[in-house]
Amino acid sequence: MSTFPIYRPRRLRANENLRRLVRETALSVDDLIYPMFVVHGHNTATEISSMPGCYQYSVDRLVTAAKELIALGIPGTILFGIPAAKDPLGTEAYADDGIIQLAVQALKDAVPDLLVMTDVCLCEYTDHGHCGVIEDSEVKNDPTLELLVKESLSHARAGADVIAPSDMMDGRVGAIRDALDENGYENIPIMAYAAKYASAFYGPFREAAESAPQFGDRRSYQMDPANTEEALREVALDIQEGADILMVKPALSYLDVIHRVKTEFQVPVAAYNVSGEYAMVKAAAQNGWIDEERVALELLTSIKRAGADMILTYFAKSVASGQWSVTS
Ligand code: PBG
């Protein structure tokens, strides 16, 4: 009979109902974590110029923003703090009246149903802007672990639901897990920034969190963008040390890494769609060069298709509301 191929792929693309039925990847509000920035003060929401639609909130306004997340059905937020003062050891990071600790208490009090994750790192709190203790002009690994443990315990005492270390010091997941367990927080999960690359895509975040390194860069602790096998070793180590959720960051230039982590380890994988990835879409959309909604949904779908179970993204509210250019 016909020599034409029997399988005609276009048959199942003919209309939206067929396309819905055969669609392999679904992006859902269930997958989203919305990052928020919190500062001292009262009744302030300052827009971050390189991240339109994202704000540095005072604690009271953070609570209002958190209520909006609940209304949109977003499961969780991850918090970043901007301290009142910075010093060489990042003291406010582990002060029980530090900005994150106050924010977590307020959120757990006013919006208990929102999952509150806290980023554990020192770079927002140190005057040199590095993620660890500096000795002899170097970021020292082991002395930093003690401070990260103090910070994690302080977040847990404030009521954090998930602890998310982002510093990339060796051994920190194990140290934090031990300390949480010894202090009665054995049920608090750790989401480890396991494969975190030394990326130029964090630029806008460093404006938002006021955390740019004052000298040098982060290449002696964050990963070289050229490496994949090393990412798998990092993930294996973090699993061994007790991490519950394994993160790859950034997301878009590292879809292959997300895919390999998901296929080689059957663990929950998070991907961080970082500030620079957000800013690029926003800037091009503001110029009328791309359709923001379609581009953002395509990018987020690609992150899920690569294997991420959850996505930390500044687009979370837009996705959940279906309204783009959200302003609050
Ligand atoms: C803290 C931290 C950073 C980000 C998350 N946690 C910045 C950095 O490592 O310099 C970046 C997030 C983003 O760009 O959206 N270490």
Residues whose N, C-alpha, C, O or C-beta is under 5 A from the ligand:
A	BS01	PBG	C121 C123 S166 F201 Y202 F205 V274 S275 G276
